């Protein structure tokens, strides 16, 4: 195990001590000679570990993987010098606080190799929301909201069947209830009585006449107390029956549940805002229905398992649905604050469902091998924008900054629908832009680094840059185009991360030197 001998050649094969024996057997003229032994000592070899520098992370970021290699080829293990900042399990680093720690890559050695280690400093930047320590896993605060229901501005008639799907949960919530108001919230009546934390029911619209009908979802305690109440933003109208309108509608329990309100953007004219409003949840987009069997996650929640960075959506069907990439995740959610951590065993009990698709109305997509650009409607229906004019009518002059590339594999998850053609209105008066001209939007120069909490006109300039380069902070209100502010807040942080990802930069959400260099150039 230390050395081998072939003829007069000694080959070292490992560290340690061996005895090399020289002998002569004699012949017809000579007697055999006494053997001569010599001790050979082979020392262990030194090994080196290759371990790349670690980028800083935002407090609240998902766990991530690290890797290192040793010249010995032996496996490398990792540890954190300060477990109040980050912990390490195997090769997974989990952020738990703000500050600086050292991630140590080590190899213990063996009979042939000496031990070795390499250290890398790792910093965690303060969360824009504040706080210095991650909260231990536990139930989220009480929540209750409507997953599907009436479309904003829609007109219904008394007796119509309207499918209401809801989700509630969090600390103390064991049931839910849906109420409706016909007078703008002054008084409330019951639409769906106390029931489970999530579900779906066909509500027969009452015989009333009002153009100010709204719904409210309540999360209830085991004793029936209202722990949380969420007003749905959709205001709609109901027209009462005339006196001779005939018998009442059948009891909804006598037949199957109605489907969710149809998406009017599947054919004909397309409106991004309408497409988004018509598909208000992943459950509606994927047509998920409650299963007959037992479920192991809270419908509508975001979940991840300990030691993994993958985030899933728990659907109404009791399955976990993966987000193929962060662009798709951010088309539905603003961040990872509401992600619930479950054990690996608990995650394994939740069956895997189909992947989440882009939220309709948020972004356009194109496949890498096809120059066509598509708007997204419910259920992954892609509608080809046949001309630049059609795209500009639908998404505005900066439409080309709202296009994401889909891999061929992801493209196969979608279906091709009816194309969108230009109406002609508003196009003739505007010179037909080309991509090069649209991309030539003037960019400000940023002389300093910017981070959450900072105030200044350069923050306002950064928001204007994001709004005009395909990463709008908001559709209306503070931060929206024309209403930029001088405060670096959460939306600026989120949108800048999206821009950094699109540019191949580390998504810190900070206007750091690498990002400034790209923007300023």
C-alpha positions as CSV (number, residue, x, y, z in Angstrom):
1,X,0.0,0.0,0.0
2,X,3.1,2.3,0.2
3,X,5.3,1.2,-2.7
4,X,5.6,-1.5,-5.4
5,X,8.9,-2.8,-7.0
6,X,9.3,-4.0,-10.6
7,X,12.9,-4.9,-11.3
8,X,14.9,-2.1,-10.0
9,X,12.1,0.4,-10.2
10,X,10.2,1.5,-7.0
11,X,6.8,3.1,-7.5
12,X,5.2,5.0,-4.6
13,X,1.5,4.3,-4.3
14,X,0.6,5.7,-0.9
15,X,1.9,7.4,2.3
16,X,3.5,5.4,5.1
17,X,6.5,3.2,5.8
18,X,7.7,0.2,3.8
19,X,10.7,-2.1,3.8
20,X,12.6,-2.6,0.5
21,X,14.6,-5.8,0.5
22,X,17.7,-6.4,-1.7
23,X,18.6,-10.0,-2.2
24,X,20.9,-12.2,-4.3
25,X,20.1,-16.0,-4.6
26,X,23.5,-17.1,-5.7
27,X,24.4,-19.5,-8.5
28,X,26.8,-22.3,-9.4
29,X,29.8,-20.2,-8.4
30,X,28.4,-18.1,-5.5
31,X,26.5,-18.7,-2.4
32,X,23.3,-16.7,-1.8
33,X,24.0,-13.3,-0.2
34,X,22.4,-12.2,3.0
35,X,19.3,-10.0,2.4
36,X,19.8,-6.3,3.0
37,X,16.7,-4.3,4.1
38,X,16.2,-0.5,3.9
39,X,13.2,1.4,5.3
40,X,11.3,3.7,2.9
41,X,9.2,6.4,4.4
42,X,6.6,8.3,2.2
43,X,5.1,11.4,3.7
44,X,1.5,12.5,3.2
45,X,1.0,15.0,0.4
46,X,-0.6,18.4,0.9
47,X,-3.9,19.1,-0.8
48,X,-5.4,22.5,-1.9
49,X,-9.1,23.4,-1.9
50,X,-10.6,25.6,-4.7
51,X,-13.5,27.6,-3.2
52,X,-14.9,30.6,-5.1
53,X,-15.8,33.9,-3.3
54,X,-19.3,34.3,-2.0
55,X,-21.6,37.2,-3.1
56,X,-23.5,39.1,-0.4
57,X,-27.2,38.2,0.1
58,X,-30.3,40.1,1.1
59,X,-31.7,39.0,4.5
60,X,-34.7,36.9,3.7
61,X,-33.1,35.3,0.6
62,X,-33.7,31.6,-0.2
63,X,-31.1,29.0,0.8
64,X,-28.4,28.4,-1.8
65,X,-25.8,25.8,-2.6
66,X,-22.0,26.1,-2.4
67,X,-19.4,23.9,-3.9
68,X,-15.6,23.4,-3.6
69,X,-13.1,20.9,-4.9
70,X,-9.9,19.4,-3.4
71,X,-6.9,18.5,-5.5
72,X,-7.0,15.1,-3.7
73,X,-10.4,14.5,-5.3
74,X,-11.8,13.8,-1.8
75,X,-15.2,15.3,-0.8
76,X,-15.2,18.8,0.8
77,X,-17.4,19.7,3.8
78,X,-18.7,23.2,4.8
79,X,-19.3,25.0,8.1
80,X,-20.3,28.5,9.2
81,X,-18.3,30.4,11.9
82,X,-21.4,32.3,13.0
83,X,-24.6,30.3,13.0
84,X,-26.5,33.5,14.0
85,X,-25.8,34.8,10.5
86,X,-25.9,31.6,8.4
87,X,-26.1,27.9,9.0
88,X,-24.8,25.1,6.7
89,X,-26.3,21.7,6.1
90,X,-24.3,19.6,3.7
91,X,-23.8,22.1,0.8
92,X,-26.8,24.2,1.6
93,X,-26.3,27.7,3.2
94,X,-29.4,29.1,4.9
95,X,-29.5,32.9,5.9
96,X,-30.8,33.4,9.4
97,X,-29.6,36.9,10.3
98,X,-27.7,40.0,9.2
99,X,-24.0,40.6,9.5
100,X,-20.8,38.7,8.4
101,X,-19.8,35.1,8.9
102,X,-17.1,32.9,7.5
103,X,-18.0,29.9,5.4
104,X,-15.2,27.2,5.9
105,X,-14.6,24.6,3.3
106,X,-12.5,21.7,4.7
107,X,-11.2,18.3,3.8
108,X,-10.1,16.1,6.7
109,X,-7.5,14.2,4.7
110,X,-6.8,10.4,4.8
111,X,-3.9,8.1,4.9
112,X,-2.3,9.7,1.9
113,X,-3.3,13.4,2.2
114,X,-2.9,16.0,4.8
115,X,-6.0,17.9,6.0
116,X,-6.8,21.3,4.4
117,X,-9.3,24.1,4.7
118,X,-10.2,27.4,2.9
119,X,-12.3,30.2,4.3
120,X,-14.6,32.7,2.5
121,X,-16.3,35.7,4.1
122,X,-20.0,35.9,3.6
123,X,-22.1,39.0,4.3
124,X,-25.9,39.3,4.7
125,X,-27.3,42.7,4.0
126,X,-30.2,44.2,6.1
127,X,-33.7,43.3,4.9
128,X,-35.5,46.4,3.6
129,X,-38.4,45.5,6.0
130,X,-36.0,45.6,9.0
131,X,-35.3,42.9,11.6
132,X,-32.1,41.2,12.5
133,X,-33.0,37.6,13.0
134,X,-35.1,35.1,11.0
135,X,-38.2,34.0,12.8
136,X,-38.4,30.3,13.6
137,X,-40.6,28.3,11.3
138,X,-44.2,28.5,12.5
139,X,-47.7,29.3,11.3
140,X,-48.1,32.5,9.4
141,X,-50.4,35.3,10.7
142,X,-54.1,34.7,10.0
143,X,-55.2,35.3,6.4
144,X,-58.3,34.9,4.3
145,X,-58.9,35.8,0.7
146,X,-60.9,35.0,-2.4
147,X,-59.2,32.9,-5.0
148,X,-61.9,33.3,-7.7
149,X,-65.1,35.1,-7.9
150,X,-66.8,38.0,-9.7
151,X,-64.9,40.0,-12.3
152,X,-64.5,43.7,-11.5
153,X,-67.2,45.8,-13.2
154,X,-69.1,42.7,-14.4
155,X,-72.9,42.8,-14.5
156,X,-74.9,39.7,-13.3
157,X,-78.6,38.9,-12.9
158,X,-80.3,37.6,-9.8
159,X,-80.3,33.8,-9.8
160,X,-77.0,33.5,-11.7
161,X,-74.6,30.9,-10.3
162,X,-71.2,32.4,-9.4
163,X,-68.4,30.2,-8.3
164,X,-66.5,31.4,-5.2
165,X,-63.2,29.8,-4.3
166,X,-61.4,30.9,-1.1
167,X,-58.4,30.2,1.0
168,X,-57.8,31.0,4.7
169,X,-55.4,29.8,7.3
170,X,-52.6,31.0,9.6
171,X,-52.5,31.1,13.4
172,X,-55.8,30.2,15.0
173,X,-57.8,30.0,11.8
174,X,-59.9,26.8,11.6
175,X,-62.7,27.9,9.2
176,X,-64.0,30.6,6.9
177,X,-67.0,32.5,5.8
178,X,-67.9,34.8,2.8
179,X,-70.2,37.8,3.2
180,X,-71.6,40.2,0.6
181,X,-72.6,43.9,0.7
182,X,-74.9,45.7,-1.7
183,X,-74.5,49.2,-0.2
184,X,-70.7,49.7,-0.4
185,X,-69.9,48.0,2.9
186,X,-72.4,49.6,5.2
187,X,-74.1,46.3,5.9
188,X,-73.2,42.7,5.2
189,X,-75.1,39.4,4.6
190,X,-74.0,35.8,4.3
191,X,-73.0,34.5,0.9
192,X,-71.4,31.2,2.1
193,X,-71.8,30.1,5.7
194,X,-69.0,28.9,8.0
195,X,-67.1,26.2,6.3
196,X,-63.5,24.8,5.8
197,X,-60.4,26.9,5.5
198,X,-60.4,26.5,1.7
199,X,-62.9,25.3,-0.8
200,X,-65.3,26.3,-3.6
201,X,-69.1,26.8,-3.8
202,X,-71.6,28.0,-6.3
203,X,-73.3,31.1,-4.9
204,X,-76.8,31.9,-6.3
205,X,-76.9,35.6,-6.6
206,X,-79.6,37.2,-4.5
207,X,-82.7,39.0,-5.9
208,X,-81.3,42.5,-5.4
209,X,-80.5,45.4,-7.6
210,X,-77.2,47.2,-6.9
211,X,-74.1,48.4,-8.7
212,X,-72.0,48.4,-5.5
213,X,-71.9,44.7,-4.7
214,X,-68.7,43.5,-2.9
215,X,-67.5,40.3,-1.2
216,X,-65.6,39.9,2.1
217,X,-63.7,36.7,3.2
218,X,-63.4,36.0,6.9
219,X,-61.0,33.6,8.7
220,X,-62.7,32.1,11.8
221,X,-61.5,30.6,15.0
222,X,-62.8,27.3,16.4
223,X,-65.3,29.3,18.4
224,X,-66.5,31.3,15.3
225,X,-64.7,34.5,16.1
226,X,-63.5,36.5,13.1
227,X,-59.7,36.6,13.3
228,X,-59.1,38.2,9.9
229,X,-61.3,39.8,7.3
230,X,-60.3,40.7,3.7
231,X,-62.4,42.9,1.4
232,X,-62.3,41.7,-2.2
233,X,-61.4,44.6,-4.6
234,X,-63.9,43.6,-7.3
235,X,-67.0,45.8,-7.3
236,X,-69.8,44.4,-9.5
237,X,-73.5,44.8,-10.2
238,X,-76.6,42.6,-9.8
239,X,-79.9,43.2,-11.4
240,X,-83.0,41.8,-9.6
241,X,-85.7,39.7,-11.3
242,X,-88.8,41.3,-12.8
243,X,-92.1,40.0,-11.0
244,X,-92.8,37.4,-13.8
245,X,-89.3,36.0,-13.9
246,X,-90.4,32.5,-13.1
247,X,-89.2,30.0,-10.4
248,X,-86.1,30.4,-8.4
249,X,-82.9,28.8,-9.7
250,X,-82.2,25.2,-8.8
251,X,-80.3,24.5,-5.6
252,X,-76.6,24.6,-6.6
253,X,-76.0,21.4,-4.6
254,X,-78.3,19.5,-7.1
255,X,-75.7,19.8,-9.8
256,X,-72.0,20.3,-10.4
257,X,-70.2,23.5,-9.5
258,X,-70.0,26.3,-12.1
259,X,-66.6,27.0,-13.6
260,X,-64.7,30.2,-12.7
261,X,-65.8,33.4,-14.6
262,X,-64.5,33.1,-18.2
263,X,-61.5,35.0,-19.3
264,X,-62.8,37.4,-22.1
265,X,-59.2,37.7,-23.4
266,X,-59.0,34.2,-24.8
267,X,-60.4,35.5,-28.1
268,X,-61.0,38.9,-29.7
269,X,-59.6,42.0,-28.1
270,X,-56.9,41.5,-25.4
271,X,-56.3,43.8,-22.4
272,X,-53.4,43.0,-20.0
273,X,-55.3,44.5,-17.1
274,X,-58.5,42.5,-17.9
275,X,-56.4,39.3,-18.4
276,X,-54.8,39.8,-15.0
277,X,-58.1,40.5,-13.2
278,X,-59.8,37.6,-14.8
279,X,-57.1,35.1,-13.6
280,X,-56.5,36.1,-10.0
281,X,-54.9,32.9,-8.7
282,X,-52.8,30.0,-9.9
283,X,-55.8,27.8,-9.0
284,X,-57.9,29.6,-11.6
285,X,-55.1,29.6,-14.2
286,X,-54.5,25.9,-13.9
287,X,-58.2,25.0,-13.3
288,X,-57.3,23.2,-10.1
289,X,-60.2,21.5,-8.2
290,X,-60.2,20.2,-4.6
291,X,-59.3,16.5,-4.4
292,X,-61.5,13.9,-2.8
293,X,-58.5,12.5,-0.9
294,X,-56.6,14.0,2.1
295,X,-54.3,17.0,1.5
296,X,-51.1,17.8,3.2
297,X,-50.6,21.5,2.6
298,X,-52.6,24.7,2.9
299,X,-54.2,25.7,-0.4
300,X,-52.8,28.9,-1.7
301,X,-49.6,28.9,0.3
302,X,-46.0,29.0,-0.8
303,X,-43.9,26.1,0.7
304,X,-40.3,25.0,0.7
305,X,-38.6,22.2,2.5
306,X,-35.7,22.5,4.9
307,X,-32.3,22.3,3.1
308,X,-33.8,23.0,-0.3
309,X,-34.1,26.3,-2.3
310,X,-37.1,25.2,-4.4
311,X,-40.4,27.0,-3.7
312,X,-43.7,25.5,-4.6
313,X,-47.3,26.7,-4.7
314,X,-49.8,24.5,-2.9
315,X,-52.8,24.3,-5.2
316,X,-56.5,23.8,-4.5
317,X,-55.9,20.3,-5.8
318,X,-53.6,19.5,-2.8
319,X,-50.6,19.2,-5.0
320,X,-47.4,21.3,-5.1
321,X,-46.7,23.2,-8.2
322,X,-43.2,24.3,-9.1
323,X,-42.1,27.6,-10.5
324,X,-39.9,26.9,-13.6
325,X,-38.0,30.2,-13.1
326,X,-38.0,33.4,-11.0
327,X,-39.7,35.5,-13.7
328,X,-42.7,33.3,-13.5
329,X,-42.7,33.4,-9.7
330,X,-42.5,37.2,-9.7
331,X,-45.4,37.4,-12.1
332,X,-47.6,36.1,-9.3
333,X,-45.8,37.2,-6.1
334,X,-43.7,40.2,-5.0
335,X,-41.3,38.3,-2.8
336,X,-40.6,35.3,-0.6
337,X,-41.7,36.7,2.7
338,X,-44.8,34.4,3.0
339,X,-42.9,31.1,2.2
340,X,-43.7,28.4,4.8
341,X,-40.9,26.0,5.6
342,X,-41.9,22.3,6.0
343,X,-39.9,19.2,6.8
344,X,-38.5,17.1,4.0
345,X,-40.8,14.3,5.1
346,X,-43.8,16.6,4.9
347,X,-42.9,17.8,1.5
348,X,-42.5,14.2,0.2
349,X,-46.1,13.5,1.2
350,X,-47.4,16.3,-1.1
351,X,-47.8,15.0,-4.7
352,X,-46.2,17.0,-7.5
353,X,-48.5,18.8,-9.9
354,X,-48.0,20.6,-13.2
355,X,-45.7,23.6,-13.3
356,X,-46.9,27.2,-12.7
357,X,-47.4,29.3,-15.9
358,X,-46.9,33.0,-16.4
359,X,-49.7,35.1,-14.9
360,X,-51.8,36.5,-17.7
361,X,-51.3,40.2,-18.5
362,X,-48.0,40.6,-16.7
363,X,-45.4,39.8,-19.4
364,X,-45.2,38.7,-23.0
365,X,-43.2,35.6,-24.1
366,X,-41.4,34.3,-27.1
367,X,-39.7,30.9,-27.7
368,X,-36.0,31.0,-28.4
369,X,-36.4,29.5,-31.9
370,X,-39.4,31.6,-33.0
371,X,-39.4,35.4,-33.6
372,X,-43.1,35.7,-32.7
373,X,-44.1,37.5,-29.5
374,X,-47.1,36.3,-27.6
375,X,-49.5,37.7,-25.0
376,X,-50.5,35.3,-22.2
377,X,-54.1,34.5,-21.4
378,X,-55.6,32.0,-18.9
379,X,-54.4,28.5,-18.8
380,X,-51.2,29.2,-20.7
381,X,-53.0,30.3,-23.9
382,X,-50.5,32.2,-26.0
383,X,-51.9,34.8,-28.4
384,X,-49.5,36.0,-31.2
385,X,-49.2,39.8,-31.4
386,X,-49.1,39.9,-35.2
387,X,-47.5,43.3,-35.7
388,X,-45.5,45.8,-33.7
389,X,-48.5,48.1,-33.8
390,X,-50.7,45.4,-32.2
391,X,-48.0,45.0,-29.5
392,X,-47.8,48.8,-28.9
393,X,-51.6,49.1,-28.8
394,X,-51.7,46.4,-26.1
395,X,-48.6,47.1,-24.0
396,X,-47.6,50.6,-24.9
397,X,-44.5,52.0,-26.6
398,X,-42.1,50.1,-24.4
399,X,-43.7,46.7,-25.2
400,X,-40.4,45.2,-26.3
401,X,-39.0,45.5,-22.8
402,X,-41.8,43.3,-21.4
403,X,-40.8,40.2,-23.4
404,X,-39.3,37.1,-21.7
405,X,-37.7,34.2,-23.6
406,X,-39.1,30.7,-23.0
407,X,-37.0,27.6,-23.5
408,X,-38.5,25.1,-26.0
409,X,-39.2,22.8,-23.0
410,X,-41.3,25.4,-21.2
411,X,-42.9,26.5,-24.4
412,X,-44.5,23.1,-24.8
413,X,-46.4,23.7,-21.5
414,X,-48.5,26.4,-23.3
415,X,-51.2,26.3,-26.0
416,X,-51.4,28.6,-29.1
417,X,-54.7,30.6,-29.2
418,X,-56.2,33.2,-31.5
419,X,-53.8,35.9,-32.8
420,X,-54.1,39.5,-31.8
421,X,-54.4,42.0,-34.7
422,X,-54.0,45.7,-34.6
423,X,-57.1,47.9,-34.4
424,X,-55.3,50.7,-36.2
425,X,-56.3,53.3,-33.6
426,X,-53.3,55.2,-32.2
427,X,-50.7,53.6,-34.5
428,X,-50.8,56.0,-37.5
429,X,-50.0,59.0,-35.4
430,X,-46.9,57.4,-33.9
431,X,-43.9,56.6,-36.1
432,X,-43.4,52.9,-36.3
433,X,-40.5,52.2,-33.9
434,X,-37.9,49.5,-34.4
435,X,-36.2,47.7,-31.5
436,X,-33.0,49.6,-31.9
437,X,-34.8,52.9,-31.5
438,X,-36.9,51.7,-28.6
439,X,-33.8,50.5,-26.9
440,X,-32.2,53.9,-27.2
441,X,-34.1,55.4,-24.2
442,X,-31.8,57.9,-22.6
443,X,-30.2,56.6,-19.4
444,X,-29.1,58.8,-16.4
445,X,-25.7,58.5,-14.9
446,X,-25.5,57.2,-11.3
447,X,-22.4,58.4,-9.5
448,X,-23.0,56.6,-6.2
449,X,-24.3,53.2,-4.9
450,X,-27.9,53.1,-3.8
451,X,-29.6,50.8,-1.3
452,X,-33.0,50.4,0.5
453,X,-33.8,53.3,2.8
454,X,-31.8,55.9,0.9
455,X,-33.5,59.2,-0.3
456,X,-32.5,61.4,-3.2
457,X,-33.2,62.6,-6.7
458,X,-30.9,59.8,-8.0
459,X,-33.4,57.3,-6.5
460,X,-36.2,59.0,-8.4
461,X,-34.0,58.7,-11.6
462,X,-33.5,55.0,-10.9
463,X,-37.2,54.4,-10.6
464,X,-37.7,56.3,-13.9
465,X,-35.1,54.1,-15.5
466,X,-36.8,50.9,-14.3
467,X,-40.2,52.2,-15.4
468,X,-39.0,52.9,-18.9
469,X,-36.9,49.8,-19.3
470,X,-39.5,47.1,-18.9
471,X,-39.5,46.8,-15.1
472,X,-42.3,49.1,-13.9
473,X,-42.6,49.5,-10.1
474,X,-46.4,49.8,-10.1
475,X,-49.3,50.3,-12.4
476,X,-50.6,53.3,-10.4
477,X,-49.8,55.3,-7.3
478,X,-46.3,55.9,-5.8
479,X,-43.5,54.6,-8.0
480,X,-45.7,54.2,-11.1
481,X,-44.7,55.9,-14.4
482,X,-44.9,59.7,-13.8
483,X,-45.3,59.2,-10.0
484,X,-41.7,58.2,-9.1
485,X,-40.5,59.0,-5.6
486,X,-37.2,59.8,-4.1
487,X,-37.4,56.9,-1.6
488,X,-35.6,53.6,-2.2
489,X,-38.3,51.1,-1.0
490,X,-39.4,47.5,-1.5
491,X,-40.7,47.9,-5.0
492,X,-37.4,49.5,-6.2
493,X,-35.5,46.7,-4.6
494,X,-37.6,44.0,-6.2
495,X,-37.6,45.5,-9.7
496,X,-33.9,46.2,-9.7
497,X,-33.3,42.5,-8.8
498,X,-35.4,41.6,-11.9
499,X,-33.3,44.0,-14.1
500,X,-30.1,42.5,-12.6
501,X,-31.3,38.9,-13.4
502,X,-32.0,40.0,-17.0
503,X,-28.5,41.4,-17.4
504,X,-26.8,38.4,-15.9
505,X,-25.8,40.3,-12.8
506,X,-26.0,39.0,-9.2
507,X,-29.5,39.9,-8.1
508,X,-28.8,41.9,-4.9
509,X,-31.5,44.5,-5.4
510,X,-28.8,47.1,-4.7
511,X,-27.5,49.7,-7.2
512,X,-23.9,48.4,-6.7
513,X,-20.8,49.1,-8.8
514,X,-21.4,46.3,-11.3
515,X,-25.0,47.4,-11.9
516,X,-24.0,51.1,-12.1
517,X,-21.3,50.2,-14.6
518,X,-23.8,48.5,-16.9
519,X,-26.5,51.2,-16.6
520,X,-24.0,54.1,-17.0
521,X,-22.5,52.6,-20.1
